Amino acid sequence: MKIAILETGRPPARLSGFPGYGRMSADLIGPAHACTSFDVQAGSWPDPSAFDAVLVTGSAAGVYDPLPWIASLIGFLRALPPDRKLIGLCFGHQIMAEAYGGRAEKSERGWGLGLHRYDIHAPAPFMDDPAPIAVPVSHQDQVTRLPAAARVIGGNAHCPNGVLAYADRAALSFQCHPEFAPDYARALVRDHRAALDDPGLADRALASLDAPHDSARVGGWIRRFLEMP
C-alpha cells in the first residue's frame, strides 16, 4: 500500500535531534507499506490518485490559525474521495473534524500531557480487543463538536472525543500520539514545562510515562484499518 503522509509540523527546534513527525508516523505504520512524506507547510502536496491512503500528522499549529496551508489542507481533505483511507493523529484528528463539519478549539480542560488512558466505547473490527489503551498525549486543543458522520470510539474524562471513526468515509483519527516514543514524549514534556500554569503537571506527566504503553497495539489497529477492504 502506498501512503501519503501530510507532515503538518515538526519537533521543536530544541528537539531537532529526534526524527520528524513524518518519519515517526511511517515507523508506526511499519515497513510493509510504502510511505512518502509531504511538507504541507512548505506547499508540498501529493496527487491523491497516486496513493492508497493519507495520514495527517501532529502539529504545534491550531486548526483555527490563519495560515494559508491550513485552509489548503481543509480543502484537500474535503476533496479526498470518501473511499480513500484516511488517518489523523492529534492535529490530524482535529483538522479532519474541522474539515468534515465539526469543531476543534483550545479546551477549557487545559493541557493533556504524559500517558493518558482512553476507554474504548465502541469496539471496531480492526481492534484486537476492546481493552483500554494508554498512549502518550500532548495537546491543548480538542475536538469539541463532532462532525455529523463521526462516532466516538474512545476517550476519557479529559478528552471525551479521543478516537473517532466516520460513517461516510474510510477515516479514523486519534487525539493521542501512538507515533511518539516514550523518550520523545518525555523530552516534549520538559520542553513545555516553562509554559505550564500548573508546575506539577510536568512532573506528573513525566512520572506517567514510566508505565507500560499501548502505542504498538494502536499501530496494529491502524495497519489493520488500512488493510481492510
C-alpha positions in Angstrom: 0.0 0.0 0.0 1.2 3.5 -0.9 0.6 6.0 1.9 1.0 9.8 1.7 2.0 11.3 5.0 1.0 15.0 5.2 3.6 16.4 7.6 2.0 19.4 9.3 4.6 20.0 11.9 8.0 19.0 13.3 9.7 18.7 16.7 10.6 21.9 18.4 14.0 23.3 17.5 15.5 22.2 20.8 14.4 18.7 20.0 15.7 18.6 16.4 17.8 15.5 17.1 14.6 13.4 17.1 13.1 12.1 13.9 10.4 14.3 12.2 6.8 13.5 12.5 6.6 12.0 9.1 9.3 9.5 10.0 7.7 8.8 13.3 4.4 8.1 11.6 6.0 5.9 8.9 7.7 3.9 11.7 4.3 3.4 13.4 2.8 2.1 10.3 5.7 -0.2 9.7 7.9 -1.4 6.7 5.2 -3.4 5.0 3.8 -0.2 3.4 5.5 2.5 1.3 5.2 5.9 3.0 6.1 9.2 1.4 6.1 12.4 3.4 5.0 15.8 2.1 5.8 19.0 3.9 2.5 20.8 3.5 3.7 23.8 5.4 6.1 24.4 2.6 3.5 23.8 -0.1 4.3 20.2 -0.9 1.2 18.2 -1.7 0.6 14.7 -3.0 -1.5 13.7 -6.0 -4.3 11.8 -4.1 -4.8 9.4 -7.1 -1.2 8.1 -6.7 -1.8 6.9 -3.1 -4.0 4.3 -1.4 -4.2 6.2 1.9 -3.4 9.5 3.6 -2.1 10.2 7.1 -2.1 13.7 8.7 0.4 14.2 11.4 0.5 16.3 14.6 1.5 20.0 14.6 2.1 22.8 17.0 -0.5 24.8 15.0 -4.2 25.1 15.8 -6.8 24.4 13.1 -8.1 28.0 13.8 -4.7 29.6 13.0 -4.9 31.9 9.9 -2.2 30.1 8.0 -2.7 29.5 4.2 -1.6 25.9 4.4 -4.3 25.1 7.0 -7.0 26.4 4.6 -5.3 24.4 1.8 -5.3 21.2 4.0 -9.0 21.6 4.7 -9.7 21.9 1.0 -7.5 18.8 0.3 -9.4 16.7 2.9 -12.8 17.8 1.6 -11.8 16.9 -1.9 -10.4 13.5 -0.9 -12.5 10.6 -2.3 -14.5 9.1 0.6 -13.2 5.6 -0.1 -9.6 6.7 0.3 -8.3 5.5 3.7 -7.5 8.5 5.9 -5.8 8.6 9.3 -5.4 11.6 11.6 -3.0 11.9 14.6 -3.5 14.8 17.2 -3.7 17.9 14.9 -4.7 15.5 12.1 -7.6 14.3 14.3 -8.6 17.9 14.9 -8.3 19.1 11.3 -10.3 16.2 10.0 -13.1 17.1 12.4 -13.0 20.7 11.3 -12.9 19.8 7.6 -15.9 17.5 7.9 -18.3 19.7 9.8 -17.2 19.6 13.4 -15.2 21.9 15.6 -11.8 21.9 17.3 -10.6 24.5 19.7 -8.5 25.2 22.8 -10.0 23.2 25.6 -11.0 24.6 29.0 -9.7 21.3 30.4 -6.1 22.6 29.7 -3.1 20.6 28.7 -3.1 16.9 28.2 0.4 15.6 28.8 2.0 12.3 29.5 0.5 8.9 29.3 -3.3 9.0 29.1 -5.7 6.1 29.2 -8.6 6.0 26.7 -11.5 3.7 27.4 -12.9 2.0 24.2 -16.6 2.6 23.9 -17.4 1.1 20.5 -15.1 -1.8 19.6 -14.3 -2.0 15.8 -13.3 -4.8 13.5 -9.7 -3.6 13.3 -9.1 -3.8 17.0 -7.5 -6.8 18.7 -9.8 -6.4 21.8 -11.8 -3.5 23.5 -9.4 -3.1 26.4 -8.4 0.5 27.2 -5.3 2.0 25.7 -2.6 4.0 27.4 -0.8 6.3 24.9 1.3 9.5 25.1 -0.6 12.8 24.6 0.5 16.4 24.1 -2.3 18.8 23.3 -4.3 21.8 24.5 -6.8 21.7 21.6 -9.6 19.1 21.3 -12.5 18.2 19.1 -15.4 19.9 20.9 -18.2 19.3 18.3 -18.4 16.1 16.3 -19.0 16.1 12.5 -22.4 14.6 11.8 -21.0 11.4 10.4 -18.4 10.8 13.2 -18.8 8.5 16.1 -16.7 8.3 19.2 -14.8 5.1 19.6 -12.8 6.0 22.6 -11.8 8.7 25.0 -11.6 9.8 28.7 -12.9 12.5 31.0 -10.2 14.9 29.9 -10.7 14.2 26.2 -14.1 12.7 25.6 -13.7 12.7 21.8 -10.4 10.9 21.8 -10.8 8.4 18.9 -13.2 9.0 16.0 -14.4 6.9 13.1 -16.5 8.2 10.2 -19.6 6.6 8.7 -19.5 8.4 5.4 -15.8 7.9 4.6 -12.9 5.5 5.3 -11.5 7.6 8.1 -10.1 7.1 11.6 -8.4 9.5 13.9 -6.8 9.7 17.3 -6.2 12.7 19.6 -3.3 10.7 21.2 0.2 10.2 19.8 0.9 6.5 19.2 3.8 7.6 17.0 5.7 9.2 19.9 8.3 7.0 21.5 8.5 7.5 25.3 11.9 9.3 25.2 10.5 11.8 22.8 7.3 12.2 24.8 9.4 12.9 27.9 11.6 15.4 26.0 8.5 17.2 24.8 7.0 17.5 28.3 10.3 19.0 29.5 10.2 21.4 26.6 6.7 22.5 27.6 7.4 22.9 31.3 8.1 26.7 31.3 4.7 27.4 29.6 2.6 25.4 32.0 0.5 27.2 34.6 0.5 24.1 36.9 4.1 23.4 37.8 3.2 19.9 39.0 1.7 18.9 35.7 5.0 18.2 34.0 6.2 16.1 36.9 3.0 14.0 36.9 3.2 13.7 33.1 6.9 12.5 33.3 6.1 10.0 36.0 3.2 8.6 34.0 5.5 7.9 31.0 7.3 5.3 33.1 4.3 3.0 32.9 3.8 0.5 30.0 2.1 2.0 26.9 0.0 0.6 24.1 1.4 2.6 21.1 2.4 -0.6 19.3 -1.1 -2.0 19.8 -2.6 1.1 18.3 -0.2 0.9 15.5 -1.6 -2.5 14.8 -5.1 -1.1 14.8 -4.0 1.5 12.2 -2.4 -1.1 10.0 -5.5 -3.4 10.1 -7.7 -0.5 9.4 -5.6 0.5 6.3 -5.6 -3.1 5.1 -9.3 -3.7 5.5 -11.3 -3.9 2.2 
